[in-house]
């Protein structure tokens, strides 16, 4: 059974912000929304954009690379970039809409902890 891994302090991710952490080689993005924290895969499944460098509006994160959007509460796709206007070489690499992997989060002793496998 997987154990929880400490990523960082609660103060590292103020409400309305995101931060990427390296959890033993796994890139994990943590979003602070109100008094809750959500942990998801750190890279966009569309074309690998660093989600923590994107924009967080409420519970929706927009990838900085190609503007795909995901809900941080459960990882579902809000908007998927179609590839329209991109060169053929880039457009053919686009994948079908894919939700983000979500990790279980708990707060203990002022630290954000995640369980990488369910």
Backbone as a chain_set.jsonl record, in Angstrom:
{"seq": "XXXXXXXXXXXXXXXXXXXXXXXXXXXXXXXXXXXXXXXXXXXXXXXXXXXXXXXXXXXXXXXXXXXXXXXXXXXXXXXXXXXXXXXXXXXXXXXXXXXXXXXXXXXXXXXXXXXXXX", "coords": {"N": [[0.847, -1.186, 0.0], [0.546, 2.197, -0.856], [2.259, 4.972, 0.577], [1.809, 8.216, 2.106], [3.469, 11.088, 0.83], [5.46, 13.8, 1.786], [5.171, 16.915, 0.32], [5.543, 19.676, 0.611], [5.29, 22.722, 2.566], [2.129, 23.992, 3.719], [2.067, 26.732, 3.485], [3.547, 27.138, 1.205], [1.852, 27.102, -0.936], [-0.245, 29.326, -1.422], [-3.752, 30.267, -1.314], [-5.357, 30.335, -4.452], [-3.14, 29.961, -5.981], [-0.614, 27.942, -7.661], [1.755, 25.272, -7.52], [4.555, 23.416, -8.612], [5.805, 20.278, -7.652], [8.431, 17.896, -7.112], [8.007, 14.601, -6.74], [9.73, 12.185, -5.972], [10.576, 11.848, -8.658], [8.179, 12.061, -9.963], [6.221, 14.494, -11.384], [4.247, 16.712, -9.703], [1.493, 18.799, -9.493], [0.291, 21.177, -7.292], [-2.618, 22.785, -6.316], [-3.923, 25.563, -4.654], [-7.032, 26.234, -3.442], [-9.211, 28.284, -2.026], [-9.575, 27.055, 1.193], [-8.674, 24.571, 0.568], [-6.656, 21.956, -0.902], [-5.446, 20.65, -3.93], [-4.046, 17.968, -5.703], [-2.445, 17.089, -8.655], [-1.4, 15.515, -11.761], [1.571, 16.976, -12.988], [2.089, 17.842, -15.571], [0.65, 18.835, -18.636], [-1.47, 16.673, -20.441], [-1.857, 17.162, -23.073], [0.256, 18.564, -24.601], [2.407, 18.522, -22.896], [2.798, 20.854, -21.327], [3.825, 22.832, -18.496], [1.796, 22.771, -15.913], [1.642, 24.25, -13.505], [2.657, 26.665, -14.237], [0.662, 27.805, -15.559], [-2.597, 29.375, -15.679], [-4.747, 29.876, -12.948], [-8.094, 29.898, -12.382], [-10.572, 30.148, -10.227], [-11.517, 26.915, -9.896], [-10.367, 26.022, -12.19], [-7.661, 25.233, -14.221], [-5.571, 26.604, -16.678], [-3.603, 25.477, -19.246], [-0.361, 26.712, -19.905], [0.814, 26.367, -22.337], [-0.803, 25.462, -24.613], [-3.351, 26.167, -23.983], [-5.329, 24.303, -23.121], [-7.827, 23.265, -20.77], [-8.476, 22.304, -17.363], [-10.308, 20.917, -14.622], [-9.352, 21.305, -11.356], [-10.391, 19.96, -9.196], [-11.186, 17.387, -9.827], [-9.809, 16.662, -12.081], [-11.004, 16.567, -14.618], [-11.49, 17.293, -18.133], [-12.034, 20.55, -19.155], [-11.812, 22.242, -21.335], [-10.489, 21.346, -24.415], [-7.726, 21.821, -26.451], [-7.976, 22.05, -29.879], [-6.122, 22.047, -31.892], [-6.43, 23.506, -34.15], [-5.265, 25.679, -36.64], [-2.649, 25.088, -36.2], [0.523, 23.823, -37.406], [0.717, 20.988, -39.614], [2.494, 19.016, -38.681], [2.632, 19.509, -35.906], [-0.098, 19.372, -35.198], [-0.742, 16.679, -35.763], [0.404, 15.338, -33.683], [-1.208, 15.775, -31.542], [-3.235, 14.603, -28.909], [-6.16, 12.666, -28.011], [-8.764, 14.111, -25.98], [-7.783, 14.05, -22.609], [-8.143, 13.38, -19.249], [-6.677, 14.757, -16.231], [-4.456, 13.035, -14.038], [-5.327, 12.5, -10.708], [-4.3, 13.006, -7.368], [-4.522, 11.704, -4.056], [-4.83, 13.86, -1.285], [-3.565, 15.003, 1.826], [-3.413, 16.987, 4.79], [-1.003, 17.481, 7.193], [0.545, 18.362, 10.163], [1.033, 20.943, 9.172], [1.943, 20.465, 6.629], [1.716, 19.636, 3.136], [0.664, 16.632, 1.893], [0.851, 13.83, -0.321], [-0.576, 10.915, -1.848], [0.734, 8.813, -4.136], [-0.183, 6.555, -5.524], [-3.266, 4.818, -5.823]], "CA": [[0.0, 0.0, 0.0], [1.338, 3.423, -0.985], [2.253, 5.893, 1.706], [1.782, 9.636, 1.772], [4.773, 11.739, 0.688], [5.408, 15.237, 2.054], [5.624, 17.728, -0.809], [5.989, 20.976, 1.091], [4.446, 23.36, 3.575], [0.88, 24.62, 3.288], [2.391, 28.121, 3.134], [4.165, 27.159, -0.123], [0.811, 27.18, -1.97], [-1.358, 30.153, -0.962], [-4.993, 30.15, -2.079], [-5.332, 30.992, -5.753], [-1.863, 29.731, -6.649], [-0.213, 26.567, -7.945], [3.193, 25.034, -7.458], [4.947, 22.063, -9.001], [6.729, 19.581, -6.766], [8.966, 16.638, -7.618], [7.768, 13.558, -5.735], [10.466, 10.996, -6.386], [10.586, 11.751, -10.106], [6.84, 12.326, -10.471], [5.881, 15.916, -11.322], [2.927, 16.879, -9.11], [1.068, 20.188, -9.36], [-0.652, 21.399, -6.188], [-3.369, 24.032, -6.437], [-4.619, 26.007, -3.454], [-8.321, 26.848, -3.773], [-9.82, 28.526, -0.716], [-8.813, 26.364, 2.229], [-8.449, 23.203, 0.1], [-5.518, 21.709, -1.773], [-5.666, 19.594, -4.908], [-2.797, 17.515, -6.307], [-2.681, 16.464, -9.944], [-0.184, 15.386, -12.561], [2.113, 18.313, -13.202], [2.251, 18.201, -16.982], [-0.556, 18.725, -19.456], [-1.411, 15.515, -21.333], [-1.999, 17.638, -24.446], [1.598, 18.674, -25.181], [3.431, 18.56, -21.868], [2.99, 22.14, -20.664], [3.947, 22.82, -17.033], [0.519, 23.331, -15.472], [1.833, 25.236, -12.438], [2.991, 27.936, -14.877], [-0.549, 28.26, -16.219], [-3.457, 30.31, -14.959], [-5.781, 29.249, -12.132], [-9.28, 30.733, -12.186], [-11.459, 29.289, -9.45], [-10.975, 25.553, -9.865], [-9.945, 25.663, -13.545], [-6.299, 25.587, -14.608], [-5.35, 26.694, -18.115], [-2.226, 25.154, -19.605], [0.294, 27.868, -20.522], [1.37, 26.032, -23.645], [-1.79, 25.454, -25.692], [-4.631, 26.648, -23.438], [-6.29, 23.306, -22.67], [-8.247, 23.581, -19.406], [-8.848, 21.173, -16.524], [-10.823, 21.231, -13.289], [-8.406, 20.734, -10.395], [-11.062, 19.161, -8.161], [-11.266, 15.977, -10.231], [-8.965, 16.459, -13.25], [-11.705, 16.435, -15.897], [-11.215, 18.275, -19.182], [-13.013, 21.622, -19.315], [-11.662, 22.608, -22.748], [-9.336, 20.703, -25.041], [-7.285, 22.541, -27.632], [-8.206, 21.192, -31.049], [-4.995, 22.049, -32.82], [-6.755, 24.347, -35.303], [-4.302, 26.737, -36.892], [-1.293, 24.603, -35.996], [1.08, 23.123, -38.562], [0.338, 19.577, -39.671], [3.404, 18.242, -37.831], [2.219, 19.662, -34.507], [-1.478, 18.904, -35.04], [-0.824, 15.22, -35.787], [0.862, 14.822, -32.394], [-2.212, 16.03, -30.516], [-3.921, 13.421, -28.417], [-7.571, 12.822, -27.667], [-8.917, 14.701, -24.64], [-7.372, 13.166, -21.529], [-8.215, 13.999, -17.918], [-5.459, 14.726, -15.427], [-4.411, 12.104, -12.915], [-5.533, 13.203, -9.439], [-3.704, 12.301, -6.233], [-5.125, 11.939, -2.745], [-4.089, 14.858, -0.515], [-3.908, 15.24, 3.232], [-2.595, 18.005, 5.447], [-0.573, 17.026, 8.513], [1.635, 19.167, 10.74], [1.294, 22.096, 8.32], [2.535, 20.031, 5.364], [0.891, 19.022, 2.104], [1.123, 15.274, 1.614], [0.102, 13.144, -1.374], [-0.391, 9.474, -2.087], [0.887, 8.749, -5.579], [-0.999, 5.496, -6.117], [-4.504, 4.602, -5.076]], "C": [[0.892, 1.248, 0.0], [1.181, 4.301, 0.249], [2.174, 7.328, 1.199], [3.201, 10.185, 1.776], [4.59, 13.222, 0.961], [5.974, 15.973, 0.846], [6.211, 19.048, -0.342], [5.018, 21.513, 2.109], [3.193, 23.938, 2.942], [1.158, 26.047, 2.818], [3.066, 28.251, 1.768], [3.149, 27.371, -1.242], [-0.37, 27.992, -1.437], [-2.594, 29.962, -1.851], [-4.898, 30.952, -3.373], [-4.044, 30.803, -6.521], [-1.646, 28.238, -6.883], [1.296, 26.472, -7.83], [3.459, 23.598, -7.87], [5.976, 21.535, -8.01], [7.226, 18.331, -7.478], [8.824, 15.615, -6.498], [8.439, 12.277, -6.214], [10.443, 10.774, -7.889], [9.232, 11.978, -10.75], [6.547, 13.81, -10.288], [4.432, 16.047, -10.858], [2.65, 18.367, -8.972], [0.052, 20.262, -8.224], [-1.286, 22.762, -6.395], [-4.041, 24.321, -5.105], [-5.884, 26.745, -3.869], [-9.084, 27.024, -2.468], [-8.959, 27.871, 0.352], [-8.528, 24.906, 1.856], [-7.24, 23.142, -0.827], [-5.839, 20.526, -2.673], [-4.323, 19.258, -5.546], [-3.11, 16.721, -7.571], [-1.353, 16.278, -10.665], [0.269, 16.776, -12.963], [2.216, 18.773, -14.635], [0.956, 17.937, -17.746], [-0.433, 17.513, -20.382], [-1.524, 15.898, -22.804], [-0.644, 17.71, -25.128], [2.652, 18.957, -24.121], [3.684, 19.881, -21.185], [3.048, 21.989, -19.153], [2.72, 23.534, -16.465], [0.668, 24.393, -14.391], [2.23, 26.602, -12.984], [1.786, 28.521, -15.617], [-1.323, 29.221, -15.346], [-4.534, 29.521, -14.215], [-6.898, 30.252, -11.914], [-10.323, 29.866, -11.5], [-10.843, 27.915, -9.348], [-10.481, 25.101, -11.238], [-8.53, 26.166, -13.812], [-6.22, 25.563, -16.126], [-3.873, 26.437, -18.382], [-1.587, 26.353, -20.297], [0.751, 27.608, -21.952], [0.342, 26.127, -24.77], [-3.211, 25.704, -25.207], [-5.691, 25.584, -23.17], [-6.611, 23.608, -21.212], [-8.739, 22.329, -18.687], [-9.389, 21.678, -15.195], [-9.921, 20.533, -12.274], [-9.083, 19.862, -9.337], [-11.122, 17.684, -8.518], [-10.479, 15.664, -11.506], [-9.669, 16.423, -14.588], [-11.378, 17.591, -16.844], [-12.37, 19.273, -19.247], [-13.012, 22.072, -20.778], [-10.385, 21.964, -23.274], [-8.98, 21.481, -26.284], [-7.35, 21.605, -28.824], [-7.001, 21.085, -31.971], [-5.255, 22.888, -34.056], [-5.726, 25.459, -35.434], [-2.86, 26.309, -36.664], [-0.78, 23.933, -37.269], [0.675, 21.664, -38.497], [1.203, 18.755, -38.72], [3.018, 18.324, -36.359], [0.832, 19.068, -34.3], [-1.563, 17.383, -35.001], [-0.333, 14.589, -34.488], [-0.162, 15.023, -31.277], [-2.943, 14.747, -30.158], [-5.397, 13.724, -28.202], [-7.665, 13.438, -26.276], [-8.654, 13.682, -23.538], [-7.429, 13.922, -20.212], [-6.87, 13.897, -17.213], [-5.575, 13.659, -14.345], [-4.487, 12.928, -11.633], [-4.959, 12.35, -8.318], [-4.424, 12.668, -4.942], [-4.223, 12.876, -1.942], [-4.529, 14.807, 0.938], [-2.935, 16.277, 3.777], [-2.282, 17.489, 6.844], [0.617, 17.861, 8.954], [2.028, 20.329, 9.841], [1.905, 21.76, 6.976], [1.49, 19.441, 4.428], [1.499, 17.662, 1.795], [0.254, 14.661, 0.528], [0.414, 11.661, -1.368], [-0.387, 9.318, -3.593], [0.109, 7.626, -6.236], [-2.176, 5.225, -5.208], [-4.62, 3.169, -4.63]], "O": [[1.859, 1.337, 0.756], [0.12, 4.359, 0.87], [2.434, 7.612, 0.029], [4.027, 9.807, 2.607], [3.668, 13.841, 0.43], [7.09, 15.706, 0.401], [7.249, 19.486, -0.837], [4.045, 20.852, 2.474], [3.196, 24.326, 1.773], [0.548, 26.513, 1.856], [3.151, 29.353, 1.227], [3.509, 27.763, -2.352], [-1.385, 27.418, -1.042], [-2.48, 29.545, -3.004], [-4.425, 32.088, -3.387], [-3.855, 31.397, -7.582], [-2.386, 27.394, -6.377], [2.018, 27.451, -8.017], [2.705, 22.685, -7.533], [6.889, 22.248, -7.591], [6.538, 17.776, -8.336], [9.442, 15.745, -5.442], [7.795, 11.399, -6.789], [10.306, 9.641, -8.348], [9.146, 12.079, -11.974], [6.615, 14.327, -9.173], [3.51, 15.566, -11.516], [3.455, 19.11, -8.411], [-0.921, 19.509, -8.196], [-0.6, 23.759, -6.619], [-4.652, 23.439, -4.5], [-5.82, 27.76, -4.564], [-9.548, 26.052, -1.872], [-7.752, 28.104, 0.411], [-8.182, 24.099, 2.719], [-6.856, 24.134, -1.446], [-6.425, 19.534, -2.239], [-3.551, 20.154, -5.889], [-3.931, 15.804, -7.558], [-0.322, 16.805, -10.248], [-0.551, 17.649, -13.245], [2.409, 19.96, -14.897], [0.269, 16.941, -17.518], [0.594, 17.34, -21.038], [-1.314, 15.063, -23.684], [-0.405, 17.012, -26.113], [3.68, 19.567, -24.415], [4.704, 20.026, -20.512], [2.391, 21.114, -18.59], [2.623, 24.76, -16.531], [-0.108, 25.348, -14.362], [2.147, 27.598, -12.266], [1.875, 29.59, -16.221], [-0.789, 29.803, -14.402], [-5.154, 28.617, -14.775], [-6.688, 31.319, -11.337], [-10.89, 28.961, -12.111], [-9.764, 27.758, -8.777], [-10.203, 23.918, -11.432], [-8.233, 27.351, -13.655], [-6.721, 24.648, -16.779], [-3.003, 27.098, -17.815], [-2.199, 26.952, -21.181], [1.042, 28.549, -22.691], [0.586, 26.797, -25.773], [-4.169, 25.475, -25.945], [-6.861, 25.932, -23.004], [-5.771, 24.146, -20.491], [-9.327, 21.43, -19.287], [-8.982, 22.731, -14.705], [-9.747, 19.316, -12.324], [-8.405, 19.098, -8.649], [-11.11, 16.824, -7.637], [-10.481, 14.522, -11.964], [-9.009, 16.264, -15.615], [-11.04, 18.697, -16.422], [-13.532, 18.889, -19.377], [-14.068, 22.259, -21.382], [-9.333, 22.037, -22.639], [-9.856, 21.774, -27.098], [-6.832, 20.49, -28.774], [-6.884, 20.133, -32.742], [-4.392, 22.979, -34.929], [-5.364, 26.102, -34.448], [-1.941, 27.089, -36.91], [-1.573, 23.523, -38.116], [0.328, 21.163, -37.428], [0.687, 17.882, -38.022], [3.069, 17.323, -35.644], [0.608, 18.341, -33.333], [-2.39, 16.843, -34.265], [-0.626, 13.423, -34.22], [0.01, 14.492, -30.18], [-3.226, 13.916, -31.021], [-5.823, 14.88, -28.212], [-6.739, 13.3, -25.477], [-9.227, 12.593, -23.533], [-6.828, 14.988, -20.078], [-6.034, 13.06, -17.555], [-6.655, 13.415, -13.808], [-3.792, 13.934, -11.493], [-5.11, 11.128, -8.313], [-4.876, 13.8, -4.765], [-3.004, 12.708, -1.921], [-5.702, 14.596, 1.243], [-1.809, 16.424, 3.301], [-3.184, 17.106, 7.589], [1.576, 18.042, 8.204], [3.207, 20.673, 9.746], [2.341, 22.655, 6.252], [0.514, 18.829, 4.863], [2.684, 17.55, 1.479], [-0.944, 14.936, 0.459], [1.485, 11.216, -0.956], [-1.368, 9.644, -4.261], [-0.232, 7.735, -7.414], [-2.096, 5.38, -3.99], [-5.603, 2.801, -3.985]]}, "num_chains": 1, "name": "protein.A"}
